[in-house]
């Protein structure tokens, strides 16, 4: 085993500077540019005015490893790493991150060091080095770098292992891309069939959302490992998808008592995030397919349940996902606003003929079958990826 501190030295601190007023600043990567796959996202890169001199060594070079020093949450520990393979002498990194740069590339492959750190993070190895202050999770970076050890093997074996992992990641990326294309296909089909619901180009009858169904706020429950077992939908379960299969997608938990029937979800219910999230998260919604398993939902959510056969949940949830409608729910001012029943009650929903809604629902279900097949393949590939990293670095 070799000490990371001997391979890279101490992590260099990032720069933040001041606001870029005239547009001549330097692009700076932040933790918002980190992905959970260890890849840099170049969307929403900010530029900053950096007046500090002698920052030449801090410009990112191909093979650099950027480590998250501050951020994370209770569900996502601090300490993520990304591998930089972009252009040299173009980007800096901010003060919530640090730079690890391999000193001897004839002995150590930077990608091998990255994969070692990446695997250590996903197995929870950074948690022991966290400090929590005022809600932030900070990594004791110097302590971590000085104590972390890397398996020492010859450079050719390092490159061979990285090549296998890179190939596997590329296959995973392609599978994810296919899932995204399925989602885009559904959105395109929705627009083709119904147009923009806020404009209502087909001039269908409009109904307030709360005339079409009833809403109920969730409630918080106390966990009890010896209590009643049931499925539980929380804010963390809301991804960018239209529906959730309770049997396959939700965890089984134990509560101190069975919730009242009014807090149990039924087939076809729609659940919204109403608070405790970013502006991106508030207003997201899902159609529920719970089967016969008792399922409840968080107090940070709102449940909508239809009371008329005029509307189908699949049509409604894609209507509510349209950006023009979402803006009416969460786009009011700079502050993050909690969603509530008053806001929902002001939404007017165009209601097309039921047969047209049914055609769309059938289309979505067919696409979802294909998407589910790809997702299962993706899950197996991700399991293989973790197994390989365990074999190489565990």
Secondary structure, DSSP 8 states (H G I E B T S, - for coil): -EEHHHHH-S-EE----EE-SSS--EEEE-GGGB-TTSBB--TT-EEEE---S--GGGS--TT-EEEE-EE--SSS-S--EEE--S-TTS-EE-TTEEEE--S-TTT--HHHHHHHHHHHHHTTTTGGGEEEETTEEEE-HHHHHHH-EE----HHHHHHHHHHHHHHHHHHHHHHHHHHHHHHHHHHHHHHHH--TTT-TT---EEEHHHHEEEEE-----EEEEEEEEEEE-GGG--S-SEEEHHHHS-EEEESS---GGGB--TT-EEEE-SSS-TTTTT-EEEEE-TTS-EEE-TTEEEEEE-STT--HHHHHHHHHSHHHHHHHH-SSSS-----HHHHHT-EEE---HHHHHHHHHHHHHHHHHHHHHHHHHHHHHHHHHHHHHHHH-
